[in-house]
Amino acid sequence: MEDKNKLINNTVNIFNILNFNTEIEKRNYKKNKYNLLLLWKLAEDPSNNKLEIDFILKNNELSKVFYKILKEVSLFYFPKINAASSDTIQRSSAEFEISSFPSKKNNNLCYIKLKFLVTIDKKIKHLYVGNNQNFIFKELPEMINYEIQFILDKKEDLFKLIQDPNAEIFIR
């Protein structure tokens, strides 16, 4: 059962997102085909629309709307944090944790662990990480006992972005 405050908050957020529609039309984004409906569809499935996502993220206003919608349609969300980046990843919330630990066989590799602290009745498919114009997604392996693990090279952009305290993390 959802917390009543969270439900009210989500309703208010959705109302605010819908209000962007008027603003978008005023600025003639509609003739450039980027309207609220398209942004919503792209947020629901960003993995298949890289070129359009890249264009949206270059536009400050469209980018803000896209990230707000993505937050609303995601099962889990982790906001920017007030911390310095480090060699490891350690983020915690009431609903899930993200941590990293180095591979014992290869110093360049790192295991990423997503641990969910709440019951999940839906299949989780993707991890999205974004910071301004940098937006990367990864298809996730199957969850076992409310945990998902995968390996990343420390030089990969996704690893660097997850480490970035200014990056937002979305799980769907």
Backbone as CSV, one residue per row, in Angstrom:
resi,resn,N_x,N_y,N_z,CA_x,CA_y,CA_z,C_x,C_y,C_z
1,MET,0.841,-1.181,0.000,0.000,0.000,0.000,0.887,1.246,0.000
2,GLU,0.540,2.188,-0.864,1.345,3.400,-0.983,1.053,4.352,0.159
3,ASP,2.079,5.053,0.547,1.941,6.084,1.555,1.089,7.215,0.966
4,LYS,0.123,7.712,1.747,-0.806,8.743,1.266,-0.063,10.001,0.818
5,ASN,0.973,10.386,1.556,1.749,11.582,1.179,2.450,11.383,-0.154
6,LYS,2.965,10.178,-0.383,3.632,9.895,-1.642,2.635,9.960,-2.795
7,LEU,1.439,9.431,-2.588,0.396,9.470,-3.603,0.015,10.911,-3.931
8,ILE,-0.157,11.719,-2.903,-0.494,13.137,-3.112,0.650,13.829,-3.834
9,ASN,1.877,13.548,-3.411,3.051,14.131,-4.056,3.112,13.753,-5.530
10,ASN,2.880,12.472,-5.847,2.899,12.026,-7.240,1.818,12.721,-8.048
11,THR,0.640,12.877,-7.478,-0.455,13.545,-8.170,-0.090,15.001,-8.462
12,VAL,0.490,15.670,-7.496,0.910,17.062,-7.687,1.998,17.131,-8.754
13,ASN,2.937,16.204,-8.714,4.015,16.193,-9.717,3.463,15.971,-11.116
14,ILE,2.542,15.048,-11.259,1.942,14.799,-12.566,1.193,16.034,-13.047
15,PHE,0.469,16.691,-12.150,-0.237,17.927,-12.509,0.751,18.986,-12.999
16,ASN,1.891,19.112,-12.297,2.911,20.080,-12.711,3.485,19.737,-14.082
17,ILE,3.691,18.458,-14.327,4.210,18.028,-15.622,3.217,18.381,-16.724
18,LEU,1.957,18.133,-16.479,0.943,18.444,-17.487,0.863,19.946,-17.754
19,ASN,1.143,20.744,-16.744,1.150,22.196,-16.936,2.261,22.644,-17.884
20,PHE,3.316,21.831,-18.010,4.384,22.155,-18.953,3.862,22.163,-20.386
21,ASN,2.796,21.429,-20.649,2.241,21.355,-21.999,1.934,22.754,-22.536
22,THR,1.316,23.574,-21.721,0.993,24.939,-22.127,2.272,25.716,-22.434
23,GLU,3.259,25.556,-21.567,4.524,26.258,-21.759,5.215,25.799,-23.043
24,ILE,5.197,24.522,-23.301,5.829,23.978,-24.501,5.141,24.534,-25.746
25,GLU,3.809,24.576,-25.743,3.079,25.106,-26.899,3.382,26.586,-27.099
26,LYS,3.499,27.337,-26.004,3.807,28.758,-26.110,5.154,28.991,-26.789
27,ARG,6.077,28.098,-26.557,7.427,28.266,-27.109,7.591,27.575,-28.457
28,ASN,6.493,27.161,-29.039,6.474,26.562,-30.375,7.301,25.287,-30.496
29,TYR,7.422,24.549,-29.426,8.090,23.254,-29.534,7.232,22.279,-30.322
30,LYS,5.947,22.542,-30.371,5.035,21.628,-31.049,5.374,21.524,-32.540
31,LYS,5.720,22.614,-33.164,6.040,22.526,-34.586,7.360,21.798,-34.812
32,ASN,8.183,21.685,-33.778,9.397,20.884,-33.872,9.145,19.442,-33.436
33,LYS,7.903,19.074,-33.266,7.390,17.751,-32.911,7.656,17.320,-31.480
34,TYR,8.361,18.094,-30.686,8.631,17.712,-29.299,7.578,18.308,-28.376
35,ASN,6.496,17.572,-28.222,5.432,17.998,-27.336,5.406,17.084,-26.120
36,LEU,4.494,17.328,-25.208,4.432,16.576,-23.962,4.187,15.090,-24.205
37,LEU,3.326,14.767,-25.149,3.026,13.362,-25.435,4.282,12.622,-25.909
38,LEU,5.035,13.231,-26.812,6.252,12.591,-27.290,7.276,12.453,-26.157
39,LEU,7.433,13.490,-25.344,8.369,13.412,-24.220,7.971,12.287,-23.267
40,TRP,6.675,12.133,-23.034,6.191,11.079,-22.150,6.527,9.706,-22.742
41,LYS,6.303,9.528,-24.043,6.605,8.254,-24.697,8.106,7.954,-24.647
42,LEU,8.917,8.969,-24.850,10.366,8.780,-24.802,10.827,8.419,-23.388
43,ALA,10.212,9.009,-22.390,10.565,8.691,-20.996,10.137,7.270,-20.637
44,GLU,9.043,6.812,-21.226,8.600,5.442,-20.948,9.539,4.412,-21.563
45,ASP,10.217,4.751,-22.665,11.141,3.814,-23.296,12.306,4.561,-23.933
46,PRO,13.198,5.118,-23.118,14.320,5.878,-23.678,15.349,5.012,-24.389
47,SER,15.364,3.731,-24.111,16.412,2.865,-24.658,16.348,2.699,-26.176
48,ASN,15.194,2.918,-26.787,15.065,2.720,-28.235,15.071,4.024,-29.033
49,ASN,15.387,5.139,-28.394,15.271,6.436,-29.066,16.476,7.331,-28.786
50,LYS,17.662,6.811,-28.959,18.872,7.541,-28.576,19.010,8.900,-29.269
51,LEU,18.762,8.984,-30.561,18.930,10.256,-31.273,17.974,11.325,-30.750
52,GLU,16.716,10.949,-30.535,15.745,11.912,-30.020,16.082,12.323,-28.584
53,ILE,16.510,11.364,-27.771,16.905,11.678,-26.395,18.087,12.645,-26.398
54,ASP,19.067,12.392,-27.244,20.222,13.287,-27.330,19.794,14.712,-27.692
55,PHE,18.856,14.844,-28.652,18.371,16.168,-29.046,17.660,16.842,-27.869
56,ILE,16.808,16.106,-27.181,16.047,16.658,-26.050,16.989,17.122,-24.945
57,LEU,18.019,16.339,-24.652,18.931,16.675,-23.561,19.783,17.898,-23.862
58,LYS,19.903,18.252,-25.128,20.642,19.459,-25.494,19.804,20.722,-25.299
59,ASN,18.504,20.548,-25.179,17.597,21.673,-24.962,17.267,21.738,-23.469
60,ASN,17.618,22.827,-22.834,17.482,22.959,-21.385,16.047,22.734,-20.905
61,GLU,15.071,23.347,-21.553,13.669,23.224,-21.132,13.133,21.806,-21.359
62,LEU,13.376,21.260,-22.550,12.905,19.908,-22.836,13.571,18.892,-21.913
63,SER,14.832,19.121,-21.611,15.575,18.226,-20.728,14.943,18.178,-19.332
64,LYS,14.587,19.338,-18.813,13.952,19.395,-17.484,12.642,18.615,-17.469
65,VAL,11.836,18.800,-18.499,10.558,18.099,-18.581,10.789,16.595,-18.707
66,PHE,11.733,16.202,-19.567,12.036,14.787,-19.766,12.442,14.123,-18.453
67,TYR,13.344,14.743,-17.699,13.794,14.162,-16.431,12.657,14.094,-15.402
68,LYS,11.785,15.096,-15.387,10.644,15.056,-14.463,9.706,13.898,-14.806
69,ILE,9.449,13.714,-16.081,8.566,12.618,-16.495,9.227,11.276,-16.209
70,LEU,10.510,11.151,-16.510,11.216,9.899,-16.259,11.175,9.540,-14.777
71,LYS,11.292,10.532,-13.938,11.199,10.298,-12.488,9.831,9.725,-12.130
72,GLU,8.786,10.258,-12.732,7.426,9.813,-12.419,7.106,8.420,-12.945
73,VAL,7.681,8.033,-14.075,7.348,6.731,-14.657,8.297,5.628,-14.193
74,SER,9.316,5.957,-13.414,10.264,4.962,-12.930,9.757,4.298,-11.653
75,LEU,10.107,3.036,-11.486,9.759,2.325,-10.253,10.578,2.844,-9.084
76,PHE,11.857,3.125,-9.346,12.752,3.628,-8.309,13.543,4.794,-8.864
77,TYR,13.832,5.746,-7.982,14.540,6.959,-8.373,15.524,7.329,-7.276
78,PHE,16.716,7.712,-7.682,17.696,8.205,-6.730,18.167,9.569,-7.210
79,PRO,17.930,10.627,-6.433,18.280,11.985,-6.866,19.776,12.251,-6.772
80,LYS,20.147,13.443,-7.195,21.521,13.904,-7.030,21.838,13.888,-5.538
81,ILE,23.110,13.698,-5.205,23.494,13.671,-3.793,24.514,14.758,-3.508
82,ASN,24.595,15.148,-2.250,25.568,16.151,-1.825,26.797,15.449,-1.278
83,ALA,27.629,14.990,-2.173,28.852,14.295,-1.769,29.857,14.376,-2.905
84,ALA,31.090,14.185,-2.553,32.137,14.151,-3.571,32.165,12.761,-4.188
85,SER,32.536,12.701,-5.453,32.644,11.394,-6.097,33.886,10.677,-5.568
86,SER,33.853,9.363,-5.631,34.984,8.568,-5.158,35.176,7.384,-6.095
87,ASP,36.108,6.513,-5.746,36.383,5.346,-6.576,35.310,4.272,-6.445
88,THR,34.525,4.351,-5.404,33.488,3.348,-5.185,32.115,4.001,-5.289
89,ILE,31.118,3.148,-5.292,29.735,3.626,-5.359,29.025,3.161,-4.104
90,GLN,28.373,4.079,-3.424,27.593,3.725,-2.246,26.471,4.753,-2.100
91,ARG,25.288,4.363,-2.525,24.115,5.221,-2.391,23.016,4.415,-1.720
92,SER,22.342,5.039,-0.790,21.276,4.336,-0.061,20.037,5.201,0.023
93,SER,18.896,4.548,-0.044,17.618,5.209,0.188,16.760,4.246,0.994
94,ALA,15.547,4.641,1.293,14.645,3.772,2.042,14.189,2.577,1.207
95,GLU,14.274,2.693,-0.126,13.757,1.644,-1.001,14.835,0.749,-1.612
96,PHE,16.023,1.303,-1.858,17.077,0.484,-2.461,18.457,1.069,-2.199
97,GLU,19.460,0.220,-2.444,20.854,0.619,-2.284,21.621,0.282,-3.561
98,ILE,22.595,1.106,-3.860,23.504,0.839,-4.966,24.906,0.839,-4.374
99,SER,25.639,-0.227,-4.627,27.003,-0.293,-4.119,27.892,-0.958,-5.165
100,SER,29.186,-0.775,-4.979,30.153,-1.410,-5.883,31.223,-2.082,-5.051
101,PHE,31.804,-3.103,-5.634,32.960,-3.737,-5.009,33.851,-4.263,-6.128
102,PRO,35.174,-4.139,-5.934,36.109,-4.495,-7.011,36.166,-6.001,-7.257
103,SER,36.493,-6.338,-8.477,36.704,-7.736,-8.833,38.031,-8.189,-8.231
104,LYS,38.057,-9.385,-7.723,39.296,-9.920,-7.152,40.257,-10.391,-8.234
105,LYS,39.735,-10.652,-9.431,40.561,-11.160,-10.523,41.109,-10.073,-11.437
106,ASN,40.377,-8.952,-11.546,40.775,-7.905,-12.472,40.512,-6.549,-11.832
107,ASN,41.559,-5.779,-11.595,41.428,-4.480,-10.924,40.637,-3.457,-11.730
108,ASN,40.518,-3.669,-13.039,39.783,-2.726,-13.882,38.279,-2.961,-13.854
109,LEU,37.855,-4.101,-13.297,36.434,-4.431,-13.262,35.857,-4.210,-11.879
110,CYS,34.573,-3.924,-11.892,33.882,-3.655,-10.638,32.481,-4.252,-10.707
111,TYR,32.043,-4.867,-9.630,30.677,-5.382,-9.540,29.769,-4.283,-9.022
112,ILE,28.627,-4.138,-9.641,27.614,-3.193,-9.194,26.461,-4.018,-8.634
113,LYS,26.018,-3.661,-7.437,24.924,-4.396,-6.802,23.778,-3.433,-6.503
114,LEU,22.599,-3.784,-7.011,21.378,-3.067,-6.690,20.601,-3.946,-5.712
115,LYS,20.400,-3.465,-4.523,19.691,-4.233,-3.498,18.393,-3.495,-3.163
116,PHE,17.273,-4.194,-3.360,15.969,-3.582,-3.129,15.480,-3.942,-1.734
117,LEU,15.055,-2.942,-0.998,14.660,-3.114,0.396,13.148,-3.195,0.563
118,VAL,12.431,-3.192,-0.538,10.971,-3.286,-0.534,10.551,-4.432,-1.443
119,THR,9.344,-4.907,-1.255,8.818,-5.971,-2.098,8.515,-5.412,-3.486
120,ILE,8.935,-6.130,-4.502,8.740,-5.696,-5.887,7.925,-6.764,-6.596
121,ASP,6.816,-6.337,-7.192,5.974,-7.304,-7.898,6.040,-7.136,-9.414
122,LYS,6.946,-6.293,-9.894,7.132,-6.090,-11.329,8.547,-6.462,-11.713
123,LYS,8.717,-6.828,-12.971,10.049,-7.151,-13.463,10.813,-5.858,-13.746
124,ILE,11.994,-5.766,-13.222,12.842,-4.602,-13.446,13.729,-4.902,-14.646
125,LYS,13.730,-3.977,-15.624,14.422,-4.244,-16.881,15.612,-3.338,-17.149
126,HIS,15.527,-2.075,-16.740,16.554,-1.111,-17.146,17.017,-0.221,-15.999
127,LEU,18.270,0.173,-16.118,18.869,1.176,-15.258,19.178,2.365,-16.163
128,TYR,18.705,3.546,-15.782,18.979,4.775,-16.520,19.728,5.713,-15.588
129,VAL,20.802,6.311,-16.091,21.576,7.250,-15.294,21.772,8.500,-16.141
130,GLY,21.436,9.646,-15.563,21.536,10.883,-16.325,22.082,12.034,-15.516
131,ASN,22.863,12.849,-16.185,23.364,14.096,-15.625,23.432,15.086,-16.774
132,ASN,22.496,16.007,-16.797,22.389,16.988,-17.870,22.314,16.288,-19.222
133,GLN,23.311,16.491,-20.089,23.269,15.901,-21.430,23.809,14.475,-21.475
134,ASN,24.386,14.001,-20.393,24.884,12.620,-20.347,23.757,11.722,-19.856
135,PHE,23.382,10.782,-20.679,22.283,9.876,-20.338,22.625,8.496,-20.874
136,ILE,22.751,7.537,-19.966,23.144,6.179,-20.347,22.150,5.201,-19.728
137,PHE,21.866,4.138,-20.456,20.995,3.107,-19.913,21.664,1.754,-20.050
138,LYS,21.226,0.832,-19.216,21.732,-0.533,-19.260,20.576,-1.484,-19.026
139,GLU,20.500,-2.503,-19.863,19.535,-3.567,-19.635,20.054,-4.394,-18.468
140,LEU,19.190,-4.665,-17.511,19.610,-5.343,-16.290,19.385,-6.850,-16.361
141,PRO,20.264,-7.606,-15.712,20.030,-9.052,-15.620,18.871,-9.330,-14.663
142,GLU,18.488,-10.566,-14.586,17.354,-10.960,-13.740,17.668,-10.730,-12.260
143,MET,16.657,-10.327,-11.530,16.784,-10.097,-10.097,16.676,-11.433,-9.363
144,ILE,17.548,-11.638,-8.384,17.510,-12.827,-7.536,17.497,-12.364,-6.090
145,ASN,16.475,-12.776,-5.355,16.338,-12.406,-3.943,16.440,-10.892,-3.732
146,TYR,15.741,-10.147,-4.568,15.685,-8.690,-4.499,17.050,-8.019,-4.706
147,GLU,17.946,-8.704,-5.428,19.239,-8.124,-5.768,19.544,-8.338,-7.247
148,ILE,20.195,-7.344,-7.822,20.674,-7.432,-9.196,22.157,-7.093,-9.168
149,GLN,22.967,-7.922,-9.829,24.399,-7.653,-9.910,24.852,-7.718,-11.353
150,PHE,25.798,-6.854,-11.678,26.410,-6.874,-13.002,27.818,-6.294,-12.894
151,ILE,28.620,-6.527,-13.921,30.018,-6.081,-13.929,30.178,-4.911,-14.894
152,LEU,30.967,-3.931,-14.477,31.325,-2.811,-15.338,32.826,-2.597,-15.290
153,ASP,33.385,-2.168,-16.402,34.769,-1.727,-16.432,34.800,-0.332,-15.813
154,LYS,35.781,-0.062,-14.991,35.870,1.241,-14.319,36.063,2.394,-15.295
155,LYS,36.476,2.083,-16.533,36.670,3.119,-17.549,35.395,3.417,-18.328
156,GLU,34.371,2.583,-18.158,33.107,2.774,-18.884,32.413,4.060,-18.430
157,ASP,31.753,4.702,-19.380,31.014,5.925,-19.071,29.910,5.679,-18.048
158,LEU,29.267,4.520,-18.114,28.192,4.216,-17.161,28.730,4.164,-15.739
159,PHE,29.883,3.550,-15.538,30.473,3.481,-14.196,30.778,4.890,-13.688
160,LYS,31.386,5.702,-14.539,31.734,7.075,-14.152,30.489,7.897,-13.829
161,LEU,29.427,7.674,-14.595,28.196,8.430,-14.377,27.497,7.998,-13.083
162,ILE,27.499,6.710,-12.789,26.898,6.245,-11.524,27.665,6.825,-10.336
163,GLN,28.970,6.974,-10.470,29.790,7.555,-9.409,29.519,9.041,-9.203
164,ASP,29.120,9.712,-10.251,28.928,11.161,-10.232,27.802,11.530,-9.267
165,PRO,28.087,12.310,-8.217,27.036,12.690,-7.265,25.949,13.561,-7.893
166,ASN,26.228,14.175,-9.048,25.239,15.019,-9.710,24.338,14.234,-10.654
167,ALA,24.572,12.933,-10.765,23.753,12.098,-11.654,22.500,11.622,-10.917
168,GLU,21.417,11.538,-11.686,20.181,10.976,-11.175,20.063,9.548,-11.697
169,ILE,19.522,8.662,-10.864,19.413,7.251,-11.224,17.942,6.860,-11.238
170,PHE,17.551,6.204,-12.324,16.171,5.761,-12.514,16.200,4.269,-12.791
171,ILE,15.313,3.524,-12.148,15.234,2.080,-12.370,13.826,1.746,-12.773
172,ARG,13.697,0.998,-13.892,12.388,0.629,-14.427,12.370,-0.829,-14.788
